[in-house]
Amino acid sequence: MMRHVVSALFLSVGICVPVLAADGPTVPNFVEETATAGVNAVYEGDWEFMVGGGVAAFDCSGDGFADLYVAGGAAPAHFYRNVSHVGGTLRFERFEAGLELEGVTGAYPIDIDSDGITDLAVLRVGENVLMRGLGGCRFERANETWGFDGGEAWSTAFAATWERGASWPTLAVGNYIDRKEEGFPWGSCTDNWLHRPAAGANRFGTPLALKPSYCALSMLFTDWNRSGTPSLRVSNDREYYKGGQEQLWRIEPGATPLLYTVEEGWERLRIWGMGIASYDLDADGYPEYFLTSMADNKLQALASGEGPSPRPLMPTPPSPRA
């Protein structure tokens, strides 16, 4: 097995203080407050943790301040309750929330059971865990209650949506290389999973493998053509796949997921995909996408904005608009 240097994430906390420019608008000024904020977290581990290290920020105490759940990798994850005051310095306190799991690569706040209390989808090297929010920043494991199969893969990406007519969410989980592969890992990407609701029940059914999968590092449900039915955009790490590319899955309610093809307008793109951000930058009604990569980043726009015609995103050539 290959070995990598231990990877670590140190959380830096700052506060934005408005500063009035001499002849212009207010300019934000960030003040470093790491030493006094009370957050001291390290993301550590061997090569199985070379990607990950996410932080989930959400208010679980109802006081209007964002609390923090920090992935720890091989070390336990930690939860920090925000005890700041309006206009004061940032202050956090470590709190035993029931989230002190090992192997955590990232976490995503989502109200899975629609009870008004935030839950957490916790990705891990090993079994993924859905943690049900109990209120007051306390959580309990809900895999069995909600019929969620957490698997035992190396999970590195997540996205969620409510498909048309569903009261229970659909979760997409992206997985990385096969950590059990002996020897050379290239080409050993494990399957990504789609967790859909079980028929007629508020729980998940058997997960569906999204094949082919190419070592996903980020996912995003996006209504790219404003059809009212979001598709699943997947950004993949070309460092480890063979014959792969970036992907866009058509996710129609009740139907088998299908990849958009070249014939439908999908342009093949291969990058060391890391993250995705989406926003309508030019106010034309259609979202643009920024893809981060270990090489050159990509800003993409829809090649044709003519209604719901399935013409997915094309790389945007260099221009003043990009």
Secondary structure, DSSP 4 states (H G I P E B T S, - for coil): ----PPP--B---EEEEEEE-SSSSEEEEEEE-HHHH----B-B-SGGGSS---EEEE-SSSSSS-EEEE--BTSPPEEEEE---TTS---EEE---S---SSEEEEEEE-TT-SSS-EEEEEEBS--EEEEEEETTEEEE-TTTTT----SSBEEEEEEE--TT-SS-EEEEEE-B-TT--S--TT-BPPEEEEPBPTTSSSB---EEESS---EEEEEEE-TT-SSS-EEEEEEBTTT-SS---EEEE--TTS--EE--GGGTPPP---BEEEEEEE-TTSSSS-EEEEEESS--EEEEES--STT----EEEPPSSTT-
